[in-house]
Amino acid sequence: MKSRIDREKETVDKMIGLYCRHKLKIDTPTEEFKELMDYAHKRLDRCKFGDDKPACKRCPIHCYKPEMREKIRMVMRWTGPRMLIYNPMMFIRHLFNK
């Protein structure tokens, strides 16, 4: 069974991929979005809460730099509602983990 951190990484990757494919109309993430994925993975790896982590939105410690936080919010704002269509199980799991 995957850890919470691994599931979060998978969710971030899927959301960035969907954003690039459907919103930006590009097949693979650009260097900018690959950096965002890597940054999100590093933040998740270093999360002091580990598998007990709350949703980042509700976390008392905001570990993202403001620029990166705005980028991930932009991706999640657009992709979040569409996850129900493209990956319903991931959407439901993410919804109840909040």
Secondary structure as UniProt FT lines:
FT   HELIX           4..18
FT   HELIX           19..23
FT   HELIX           31..45
FT   TURN            48..49
FT   HELIX           50..52
FT   HELIX           56..58
FT   HELIX           66..79
FT   HELIX           80..82
FT   HELIX           83..86
FT   HELIX           88..96
//
